[in-house]
Amino acid sequence: MPASATKPLRVAVLADSDTRWKWGALTADRVAPREIRLDGFLLRGRATPTARQLGEVGVRADSLREVTAVEFLRAMREESYDVLVLALVGGGVQAMLHGLKRVWEDRPDRPVVVTGYVGVVYEKLADGLLLRHGADLVLANSRQDAERFRAVYEGVGADAGSVTEVALPFLGGDAYTGEHDPYTVVFAAQPSVPASRRDRTYLLNRLLEHARRHPEREVLLKLRSRPGEHTTHIEELPYQKLAQRQDLPANFSLVYGHMGEVLDRTDLLVTVSSTAALESLHRRIPTVILTDLGIREALGNHHFVGSGCLASWDQLDAGHRPGPDPEWVARQGVAAEGSYATAFDSARERIAALLGRPGGLPPLTPYYTPVTAPGYLPGILARHHLGPDGSPLPGAPAADREPGPVRQIVRRAARGAYRHGVQRVAPVIRRMGEL
């Protein structure tokens, strides 16, 4: 066996938030055909994770650094990798695909490029998919997603061969075996769903009411981030701030940390539409998708139609416990029946075949080009300081070395000002203007 077949694969992950870093790093480990050396790159922006957030994710890399888009592209030109995972929002993926096509135009030995989605795909299906087109593998987290993804690509005349069915990479943990002492109810909060103060206050009040109705239970509000931190979505009204105005019962508490560890002690998982529901269903934990605010696309809970998990707080307070529909669960990649161990086999096989392709890989070919989307693509690229051909625009932010202490202080201050504006100033302006 040649030495190249036994040494670790060099894998890079570019992520733009804590949740996407978690997805990207775990995906890299799941889909790699053999042991890997993992280099992480965090795209500088509003949601760049803090040290606390990175620690909570619990994923370790051999190296980890913060970069601009142009700095990342330079690294991809100068360094050699076997696999690259783009764990970004759709526009970021598209920009990187065009930038990478440019920096690798004379390199047949380019890495295999992989991308996908962090969780449930319940909005902007066509938009997000076409922005990801051009990667060698576009991962679908379930059989249902794989079918939808192929239908979109084929419907616009794009190659659908990149679509590869897998599962969410962070599923795991022991199956639920029975009630804990005390019985524990967990509400999995989401940063942007629902968005309004009224709706978020309503959900918090119902959770607190449930705690008061059941003093023998432990009731937990599982939070994604602390005030001032950003994750994949902007959180203008953190539940922590809303809870400060409430008289909290003794059996209620706010919790942070790894979702899997919280699920270890959960007897009932309640959420509006969080991906945590899929983690819970994978472990066979009783799971509820709330209908109190309606079943609406804006909330994402419409994705769970047919799941058997839809219920309201009134029903839960009355003792109702919905049971998941086995066929629905099977189509969602939850793999509660034990097939999770083989869920990534197809992706590993495809990557191994691409790595062994004689003569290397062809150039990246995104569906969007200056010909197919002349009014859309330039704006996407410009947001990452790239021109229509994927080259850096004049004056694009980049650095040949680590920023000095003054630049780091200014950068932290700017992020703090932005987050303060989002979470404090913007809601006040909206209330004053009745927007």
VEXDODO-137774 format. One record per residue (C-alpha): y, x, z. Coordinates in steps of 0.2 Angstrom, whole numbers, padded with zeros to 4 digits, always signed. Each point is the difference from the previous one (the first is absolute). Layout:
BEGIN
YXZ;...
% end
This chain:
BEGIN
+0000+0000+0000;+0017+0007-0005;+0012+0005+0014;+0013-0012-0006;-0012-0014+0003;-0002+0004+0019;+0018+0005+0005;+0011-0014+0007;+0010-0010-0012;+0019+0002+0001;+0007-0017+0002;+0019-0005+0001;+0006-0016+0007;+0018-0006-0003;+0005-0014+0012;+0017-0009+0003;-0004-0008+0017;-0012+0001+0015;-0011-0014-0006;-0001+0007-0018;-0004+0018+0007;-0014-0008+0010;-0007-0009-0015;+0002+0016-0011;-0007+0012+0011;-0015-0011+0005;-0003-0004-0019;+0000+0018-0004;-0014+0003+0012;-0010-0015-0006;+0001+0003-0019;-0002+0019+0000;-0017+0005-0007;-0001+0014+0013;+0009+0008+0015;+0019+0001-0002;+0015+0010+0005;+0014-0012+0002;+0018+0004-0003;+0012-0014+0004;+0018-0003-0007;+0012-0013+0007;+0012-0007-0012;+0017+0001+0008;+0008-0017+0002;+0004-0015+0012;-0018-0002+0005;-0004+0019+0003;-0012-0001+0015;+0006+0008+0017;-0011+0012+0009;-0006-0014+0012;-0005-0011-0015;-0010+0014-0008;-0009+0003+0017;-0004-0019+0002;-0008+0000-0018;-0012+0013+0007;-0003+0008-0017;+0000+0019-0001;+0005+0011-0015;-0002+0018-0003;+0018+0001-0004;+0014-0013+0000;+0018+0001-0006;+0015-0011-0005;+0006+0001-0017;+0011-0009-0013;-0007-0006-0016;+0006+0015-0010;-0007+0012+0014;-0016-0008-0001;-0001+0001-0019;+0004+0019+0001;-0014+0002+0012;-0012-0009-0012;+0005+0012-0014;-0002+0016+0011;-0015-0005+0010;-0018-0004-0005;-0009-0016+0006;-0016-0009-0005;+0006-0017+0005;+0017-0008+0004;+0002-0017+0009;+0016-0009-0003;+0002-0011+0015;+0017-0007-0004;+0009-0017-0005;-0002-0004-0018;+0016+0007-0006;-0004+0016+0009;-0017+0001-0009;+0008-0003-0017;+0013+0013+0003;-0012+0013+0005;-0012-0004-0014;+0014+0004-0013;+0006+0015+0010;-0018+0007+0001;-0003-0003-0018;+0015+0011-0004;-0004+0014+0012;-0019+0000-0006;+0004-0002-0018;-0008+0018-0003;-0014-0001+0013;-0017-0007-0005;-0006+0004+0017;+0011-0013+0009;-0007-0009+0015;-0008-0017+0000;+0014-0013+0005;-0005-0014+0011;+0011-0015+0006;-0002-0017+0007;+0006-0013+0013;+0001+0002+0019;-0007-0018+0004;+0001-0018-0007;+0008-0002-0017;+0008-0017+0002;+0017+0003-0010;+0006+0008-0015;-0017+0002-0007;+0005+0004-0018;+0015+0010+0004;-0009+0011+0013;-0015+0003-0011;+0010+0005-0015;+0010+0012+0010;-0017+0008+0005;-0007+0001-0017;-0003+0017-0007;-0009+0007+0015;-0018+0005-0003;-0006-0011+0014;+0009-0016+0005;-0010-0005+0016;-0004-0019+0003;-0004-0004+0018;-0012-0014-0004;-0010-0008-0014;+0014-0014-0001;+0013+0013-0002;-0010+0010-0013;-0002-0015-0011;+0019-0005+0002;+0005+0018-0004;-0010+0001-0016;+0006-0017-0006;+0018+0006+0002;-0002+0016-0010;-0011-0008-0013;+0013-0014-0002;+0014+0012-0005;-0011+0011-0011;-0001+0014+0013;-0016+0010+0003;-0009-0007+0015;-0012+0014+0002;+0009+0007+0015;-0004-0015+0011;-0013+0005+0013;-0007-0011+0013;+0000+0007+0018;+0004-0007+0017;+0014+0003+0012;-0002+0018+0007;+0004-0004+0018;-0013-0013+0004;-0013+0005+0013;-0004-0001+0018;-0013-0009+0010;-0005-0018-0004;+0006-0013+0012;-0014-0005+0012;+0008-0012+0013;+0015-0004+0011;+0008+0013+0010;+0006-0001+0018;+0014-0005-0001;-0001-0010-0016;+0013+0008-0011;+0011-0008-0013;+0010+0011-0012;+0014-0005-0011;+0002+0013-0014;+0019+0000-0005;+0007+0005-0017;+0016+0008-0003;+0007-0012-0013;-0011-0016+0001;+0007-0011+0005;+0018+0006-0003;+0012-0012+0009;+0005+0001+0018;-0005-0019+0003;-0018+0003-0007;-0003+0016+0010;+0007-0008+0016;-0012-0015-0003;-0015+0011-0002;+0005+0010+0016;+0002-0016+0010;-0016-0007-0005;-0009+0016+0004;+0008+0000+0017;-0004-0018+0003;-0018+0004-0004;+0000+0013+0013;+0007-0012+0013;-0013-0013-0005;-0014+0013+0003;+0005+0011+0015;-0018+0006+0000;+0002+0008-0017;+0009+0016-0005;+0012-0003-0014;+0006+0014-0010;+0014+0002-0013;-0005+0014-0012;+0015+0009-0007;+0001+0011-0015;+0015+0011+0005;+0013+0003+0013;+0018-0006-0003;+0009+0013-0011;-0016+0004-0009;-0005-0006-0017;-0016-0003-0008;-0005-0007-0018;+0011-0015+0002;+0017-0001+0009;+0000-0009+0017;+0017-0007+0003;-0005-0010+0016;-0012+0010+0010;-0011-0011+0012;+0005+0012+0014;+0018-0005-0001;-0005-0019+0000;-0011+0003+0014;+0014+0007+0011;+0008-0017+0001;-0016-0009+0006;-0008-0002+0017;-0017+0009-0004;-0016-0006+0009;-0010+0013+0010;-0015-0001-0012;+0011+0004-0015;+0004+0017-0007;+0007+0010-0015;-0012+0013-0007;+0001+0014-0013;-0013+0012-0005;-0015+0000-0012;-0005-0017-0006;-0018+0004+0001;+0001+0005+0019;+0009-0017+0003;-0014-0009-0009;-0012+0008+0011;+0005-0012+0014;+0005-0015-0011;-0009-0017+0001;+0012-0010-0011;+0012+0008-0013;+0014-0011-0005;+0013+0005-0014;+0010-0008-0014;-0007+0011-0014;-0002+0018+0006;-0014+0011-0007;-0006+0002+0018;-0008-0017-0004;-0012+0009-0012;-0003+0014+0013;-0005-0014+0012;-0011-0010-0012;-0009+0016-0004;-0005+0002+0018;-0004-0019+0001;+0014-0003+0013;+0006-0018+0001;+0015+0000-0012;+0014-0013-0003;+0013+0000-0013;+0014-0011+0006;+0006-0015-0010;+0015-0005+0012;+0013+0006-0012;-0009-0008-0015;-0012+0008-0012;+0012+0009-0012;+0000+0014-0012;+0016+0007+0009;-0011+0002+0016;-0015+0007-0009;-0012-0012+0009;-0004-0009-0016;-0011+0015-0004;-0012-0007+0014;-0002-0017-0008;-0019-0003+0000;-0003+0013+0014;-0004-0013+0013;+0012+0009+0012;+0016-0011-0002;+0005-0008+0016;+0016-0004+0010;+0005+0004+0018;-0002-0018+0005;-0018+0001-0006;-0003+0016+0009;+0007-0006+0016;-0012-0015-0001;-0015+0012-0001;-0003+0000-0019;-0008+0016-0007;-0002+0001-0019;-0014+0009-0008;+0002+0011-0016;-0008-0006-0016;-0014+0013-0004;+0003+0000-0019;+0019+0002+0002;-0002+0014+0011;-0012+0009-0012;+0012-0001-0014;+0014+0008+0011;-0008+0017+0002;-0002-0004+0019;-0019+0006-0001;-0004-0008+0016;-0018-0002-0006;-0003+0019+0000;+0005+0006-0018;+0015+0010+0006;-0010+0017-0001;-0002-0002-0019;+0017-0007-0004;+0008+0016-0006;-0015+0007-0010;+0007-0006-0017;+0016+0009+0004;-0008+0016+0005;-0011+0000-0015;+0015-0003-0012;+0010+0014+0008;-0015+0012-0001;-0002-0004-0019;+0019+0002-0003;-0001+0017+0009;-0014+0006-0010;+0007-0006-0017;-0001+0014-0013;+0017+0006-0005;+0009-0008+0014;+0009-0017+0001;+0012-0008-0013;+0019-0003+0004;+0004-0014+0011;+0004-0016-0010;+0010-0013+0010;+0002-0017-0008;+0018+0000+0003;+0010+0012-0012;+0017+0001-0007;-0007-0011-0015;-0009-0013+0010;+0013-0002+0014;+0016+0007-0005;+0010-0011+0011;-0011+0002+0016;-0007+0018+0000;+0015+0011+0000;+0007-0009+0016;-0017+0003+0009;+0000+0018-0005;+0019+0003+0005;-0003-0006+0017;-0011+0015+0002;+0013+0011-0009;-0011+0001-0016;+0006-0002-0017;-0009-0011-0014;-0011+0014-0004;-0006+0004+0018;+0011+0015+0002;+0012+0002+0015;+0017-0006-0003;+0015+0012+0003;+0004+0001+0018;-0017-0007+0006;-0003+0004+0018;-0012+0015+0002;-0001+0015+0011;-0009+0017-0002;-0002+0002+0019;-0001-0011+0015;+0017-0008+0005;+0010+0009+0013;+0004-0007+0017;+0017-0008-0005;-0008-0009-0015;-0014-0006+0011;+0012-0007+0013;+0010-0009-0014;-0015-0007-0008;-0006-0007+0017;+0017-0008+0003;+0000-0008-0017;-0017-0008+0003;+0005-0006+0017;+0016-0008-0007;-0010-0008-0014;-0013-0007+0012;+0014-0006+0012;+0009-0009-0014;-0016-0009-0005;-0006-0005+0017;+0017-0004+0008;+0015-0001-0012;-0008-0009-0014;-0007-0015+0011;+0017-0002+0008;+0009-0001-0017;-0013-0013-0006;+0003-0011+0015;+0019+0002-0001;-0001-0005-0019;-0013-0013+0002;-0010+0010-0014;
% end
